[in-house]
Amino acid sequence: MFTRVFGTTSFWSYLIAFSVLLAAVFWHHNIIEEQNPSGGNIFRTIVISILAVISLLSVDWTVRRQMLFRKGSYHLLVFALFFWILPIDKWDIWLWLAALFFWFSFLQIIQVDGSAHSRKGVFNAGFWLVFAVLFKVDFLCFPLTLFSVLAFKGQLNYKNTVLFFLPAFCVALLWMMLLVLIPSFPSWETTDFAPLNFSFLWGKELEDNSGFFFVLLTSMVVVFQYLKGLLRNSYKTKDNIYSMILLLVSALAITVFGGEGNLISWVSVLMIIAVLSTQYFESFTQKWPVELFFVCCLGIIFQDQILSIFN
């Protein structure tokens, strides 16, 4: 069933994936509302729904523009189901916005090819990163990721470096002018760095433990399979895969900057796993392992309901 719908790209694959994603958002909304009535604000949940749809569209755009797939759309369902698996107990809109802006910055960088037109992409990458930093100042650490991608492409030079930091310089200059003209204008304040200790990975609930284990295991398997195939791929494909794996490492770093227990920070991890998943699932000659994988996802999501049947 899953391979028939998501083995190709069609209206139904998009419709089902977006329906599953929105159902996951409101599933989490109900849980948050049960645990904390003041934390289940419907307006915040609607904003989260919009961010979730933008995230899924960003995943789809990345897969298509970087030619990491042949014809399938498994990445749509992987992101939607994995988002459902996360044991989310609060929303953090600002962190999600910062992660999305960082993703937009990354998408601009991976298109740089040395042409005069691509220099605009370097400037745009710096522009989007400025917005990410405005929502989460800890994202100041992530230019290193983008410069590493430029280095992979052989495009790390002083011109691109200046273009990348030009938006930040312009914003900082404008901010200083506003501080002089408007004394009450908010000044730049840095936030405290709140690293994770990952204790929340092993919570009291079985659903929390099995869900995180399944997501992490999938990411390790997918990345390992891509690394195995690097020698057989073209230079451009290798460059894309190196960049995607680097983004996965950065996405894991975002979970550190997200603060302990803030599971929204894991959305960036889910996005890159979803991007890498489509080509991996299409490589199976037998379809039953793919079907089994998605059945396991559903089993983890509804495990409490399944266990209640036998109790």
C-alpha positions as CSV (number, residue, x, y, z in Angstrom):
1,M,0.0,0.0,0.0
2,F,2.7,2.5,1.0
3,T,5.0,1.7,-1.9
4,R,2.1,1.9,-4.3
5,V,1.2,5.5,-3.2
6,F,4.6,6.9,-2.3
7,G,6.7,4.9,-4.8
8,T,5.7,7.6,-7.3
9,T,4.9,11.3,-7.0
10,S,1.2,12.0,-7.3
11,F,-1.6,14.1,-6.0
12,W,-2.5,11.4,-3.6
13,S,1.0,11.1,-2.1
14,Y,0.9,14.8,-1.3
15,L,-2.6,14.7,0.0
16,I,-2.0,11.8,2.3
17,A,1.3,13.2,3.6
18,F,-0.1,16.6,4.4
19,S,-3.1,15.0,6.0
20,V,-0.9,12.8,8.2
21,L,1.2,15.8,9.1
22,L,-1.7,18.0,10.2
23,A,-3.2,15.1,12.1
24,A,0.1,14.7,13.9
25,V,0.1,18.4,14.9
26,F,-3.4,18.3,16.4
27,W,-2.6,15.0,18.0
28,H,0.3,16.7,19.9
29,H,-2.0,19.7,20.5
30,N,-4.5,17.5,22.4
31,I,-1.7,15.9,24.4
32,I,-0.3,19.3,25.3
33,E,-3.8,20.6,26.3
34,E,-4.3,17.6,28.5
35,Q,-1.0,18.0,30.3
36,N,-1.1,21.8,30.5
37,P,-4.4,23.6,29.6
38,S,-2.6,26.9,29.2
39,G,0.0,25.4,26.8
40,G,-2.6,24.1,24.3
41,N,-3.5,27.5,22.7
42,I,-5.2,26.8,19.4
43,F,-3.7,29.9,17.7
44,R,-0.2,28.7,18.5
45,T,-1.1,25.3,17.2
46,I,-2.3,26.8,13.9
47,V,1.0,28.6,13.6
48,I,2.8,25.4,14.2
49,S,0.6,23.7,11.5
50,I,1.8,26.4,9.0
51,L,5.4,25.9,10.1
52,A,5.0,22.1,9.7
53,V,3.7,22.5,6.1
54,I,6.5,24.9,5.2
55,S,9.0,22.3,6.6
56,L,7.5,19.5,4.5
57,L,7.6,21.7,1.4
58,S,11.2,22.6,2.1
59,V,12.0,18.9,2.4
60,D,10.3,18.2,-0.9
61,W,12.0,21.2,-2.7
62,T,15.4,20.0,-1.4
63,V,14.9,16.5,-2.7
64,R,13.8,17.6,-6.1
65,R,16.2,20.4,-6.8
66,Q,19.2,18.5,-5.6
67,M,18.2,15.4,-7.6
68,L,18.4,13.0,-4.7
69,F,15.5,11.0,-5.9
70,R,14.3,9.2,-9.0
71,K,10.5,9.2,-8.9
72,G,9.4,8.4,-5.3
73,S,8.0,10.6,-2.6
74,Y,8.8,8.6,0.5
75,H,10.4,11.7,2.1
76,L,6.9,13.2,2.5
77,L,5.6,10.3,4.6
78,V,8.8,9.8,6.6
79,F,8.8,13.4,7.8
80,A,5.0,13.3,8.7
81,L,5.2,10.0,10.6
82,F,8.4,10.9,12.4
83,F,7.0,14.2,13.5
84,W,4.0,12.2,14.9
85,I,6.4,9.9,16.7
86,L,8.1,12.7,18.6
87,P,6.7,12.9,22.2
88,I,6.2,16.7,22.0
89,D,4.8,18.3,25.2
90,K,5.3,22.0,24.3
91,W,5.6,24.2,21.2
92,D,8.5,26.5,20.6
93,I,7.7,28.7,17.6
94,W,10.9,30.8,17.7
95,L,13.2,27.9,17.7
96,W,11.3,26.3,14.8
97,L,11.5,29.6,12.8
98,A,15.3,29.8,13.5
99,A,15.8,26.3,12.2
100,L,13.7,27.0,9.1
101,F,15.7,30.2,8.3
102,F,18.9,28.2,8.7
103,W,17.5,25.6,6.3
104,F,16.7,28.3,3.8
105,S,20.3,29.6,4.2
106,F,21.7,26.1,3.6
107,L,19.5,25.7,0.4
108,Q,21.0,28.9,-1.0
109,I,24.6,27.7,-0.3
110,I,24.3,24.3,-1.9
111,Q,23.3,26.0,-5.2
112,V,26.5,28.0,-5.4
113,D,28.6,26.9,-8.4
114,G,31.0,29.7,-9.0
115,S,28.9,31.6,-11.6
116,A,28.2,35.3,-11.3
117,H,24.5,34.5,-10.8
118,S,25.3,32.1,-7.9
119,R,26.9,34.9,-5.9
120,K,23.4,36.1,-5.2
121,G,22.8,32.8,-3.4
122,V,25.8,33.5,-1.1
123,F,24.3,36.9,-0.2
124,N,20.8,35.3,0.3
125,A,22.3,32.6,2.5
126,G,23.8,35.3,4.8
127,F,20.5,37.2,4.8
128,W,18.5,34.1,5.9
129,L,21.0,33.3,8.6
130,V,20.6,36.8,10.0
131,F,16.9,36.0,10.5
132,A,17.8,32.7,12.2
133,V,20.1,34.5,14.6
134,L,17.4,37.1,15.4
135,F,15.1,34.3,16.5
136,K,17.8,32.2,18.2
137,V,21.1,33.9,18.8
138,D,23.0,30.6,19.3
139,F,22.7,30.1,15.5
140,L,25.7,32.4,15.3
141,C,27.7,29.2,15.5
142,F,26.4,27.9,12.2
143,P,28.3,29.9,9.6
144,L,30.9,27.2,10.0
145,T,28.5,24.7,8.5
146,L,27.8,26.9,5.5
147,F,31.5,27.7,4.9
148,S,32.2,23.9,5.0
149,V,29.7,23.4,2.2
150,L,31.4,26.2,0.2
151,A,34.7,24.4,0.8
152,F,33.3,21.1,-0.5
153,K,32.3,23.0,-3.6
154,G,35.7,24.8,-4.0
155,Q,33.9,28.2,-3.6
156,L,35.2,29.4,-0.3
157,N,37.1,32.6,-1.1
158,Y,37.2,36.1,0.2
159,K,34.6,37.4,-2.2
160,N,32.0,34.9,-1.1
161,T,33.0,35.5,2.5
162,V,32.4,39.2,2.2
163,L,29.1,38.6,0.4
164,F,28.0,36.2,3.1
165,F,28.6,38.6,6.0
166,L,27.3,41.7,4.1
167,P,23.7,41.3,5.2
168,A,24.8,40.9,8.9
169,F,26.8,44.1,8.6
170,C,23.9,46.0,7.1
171,V,21.5,44.8,9.8
172,A,23.9,45.6,12.6
173,L,24.5,49.1,11.1
174,L,20.7,49.7,10.9
175,W,20.2,48.4,14.4
176,M,22.9,50.8,15.8
177,M,21.3,53.7,14.0
178,L,17.9,52.9,15.5
179,L,19.5,52.7,18.9
180,V,20.8,56.2,18.5
181,L,17.6,57.6,17.1
182,I,15.2,55.7,19.4
183,P,16.6,55.4,22.9
184,S,13.8,52.9,23.8
185,F,14.7,50.6,20.9
186,P,15.6,47.1,22.2
187,S,19.3,46.5,22.4
188,W,21.0,43.3,21.3
189,E,21.0,40.7,24.1
190,T,22.6,37.3,24.0
191,T,20.8,34.3,25.4
192,D,22.3,31.7,27.7
193,F,23.6,28.5,26.1
194,A,21.5,25.7,27.4
195,P,22.9,22.3,26.3
196,L,21.1,19.1,26.4
197,N,22.1,16.2,28.6
198,F,19.9,13.9,26.5
199,S,18.3,12.5,29.7
200,F,14.9,13.0,28.1
201,L,15.7,10.4,25.5
202,W,14.9,7.7,28.1
203,G,11.7,8.9,29.7
204,K,9.2,7.0,31.8
205,E,6.9,6.3,28.9
206,L,7.6,3.4,26.6
207,E,6.4,5.5,23.6
208,D,9.1,8.1,24.3
209,N,11.9,5.6,24.4
210,S,10.9,3.5,21.4
211,G,10.1,6.5,19.2
212,F,13.5,8.1,19.7
213,F,15.3,4.9,19.3
214,F,13.5,4.2,16.0
215,V,14.3,7.7,14.6
216,L,17.9,7.5,15.6
217,L,18.3,4.0,14.2
218,T,16.8,5.0,10.9
219,S,19.1,8.0,10.6
220,M,22.2,5.8,11.2
221,V,21.1,3.2,8.7
222,V,20.3,5.8,6.0
223,V,23.5,7.7,6.4
224,F,25.6,4.5,6.5
225,Q,24.0,3.3,3.2
226,Y,24.8,6.7,1.6
227,L,28.4,6.5,2.7
228,K,28.7,3.0,1.2
229,G,27.6,4.3,-2.1
230,L,29.8,7.3,-2.3
231,L,32.5,5.7,-4.4
232,R,29.9,4.7,-7.1
233,N,28.3,8.1,-7.4
234,S,29.2,11.1,-9.6
235,Y,31.1,14.1,-8.2
236,K,28.0,16.2,-8.0
237,T,26.1,13.5,-6.2
238,K,29.0,13.0,-3.7
239,D,29.1,16.8,-3.1
240,N,25.3,16.8,-2.4
241,I,25.6,13.8,0.0
242,Y,28.6,15.3,1.9
243,S,26.6,18.5,2.3
244,M,23.5,16.7,3.5
245,I,25.4,14.6,6.0
246,L,27.1,17.8,7.2
247,L,23.6,19.3,7.6
248,L,22.6,16.3,9.7
249,V,25.5,16.9,12.0
250,S,24.4,20.5,12.3
251,A,20.8,19.5,12.9
252,L,21.9,17.4,15.8
253,A,23.8,20.5,17.1
254,I,20.5,22.4,16.9
255,T,19.0,20.0,19.4
256,V,21.8,21.0,21.8
257,F,21.0,24.7,21.3
258,G,17.3,23.9,21.6
259,G,17.6,23.3,25.4
260,E,16.8,20.2,27.3
261,G,13.5,18.6,26.6
262,N,12.6,20.9,23.7
263,L,11.7,18.4,21.1
264,I,10.8,20.9,18.4
265,S,14.6,21.2,17.9
266,W,14.4,17.6,16.5
267,V,12.3,18.8,13.5
268,S,15.6,19.9,11.8
269,V,16.9,16.3,12.3
270,L,13.7,14.8,10.8
271,M,13.9,17.1,7.8
272,I,17.4,15.9,6.8
273,I,16.5,12.2,7.5
274,A,13.5,12.6,5.3
275,V,15.6,14.2,2.5
276,L,18.0,11.2,2.6
277,S,15.3,8.6,2.8
278,T,13.7,8.6,-0.6
279,Q,16.6,7.4,-2.6
280,Y,17.4,4.8,0.1
281,F,13.8,3.4,0.0
282,E,13.8,3.3,-3.8
283,S,16.9,1.2,-3.8
284,F,15.0,-1.8,-2.4
285,T,14.2,-4.4,-5.1
286,Q,11.7,-6.0,-2.7
287,K,9.0,-3.7,-1.4
288,W,8.0,-5.6,1.7
289,P,10.9,-4.0,3.8
290,V,9.6,-0.6,3.0
291,E,6.0,-1.6,3.8
292,L,7.3,-3.1,7.1
293,F,9.1,0.1,8.0
294,F,6.0,2.3,7.7
295,V,3.9,-0.3,9.5
296,C,6.4,-0.1,12.4
297,C,6.1,3.7,12.4
298,L,2.3,3.4,12.8
299,G,2.8,0.7,15.4
300,I,5.0,3.1,17.5
301,I,2.5,6.0,17.1
302,F,-0.5,3.9,18.2
303,Q,1.3,1.5,20.6
304,D,-0.7,2.7,23.6
305,Q,-4.0,1.9,21.8
306,I,-2.6,-1.4,20.5
307,L,-1.5,-2.4,24.0
308,S,-4.8,-1.4,25.5
309,I,-6.5,-4.1,23.4
310,F,-4.5,-6.8,25.1
311,N,-4.9,-5.4,28.6
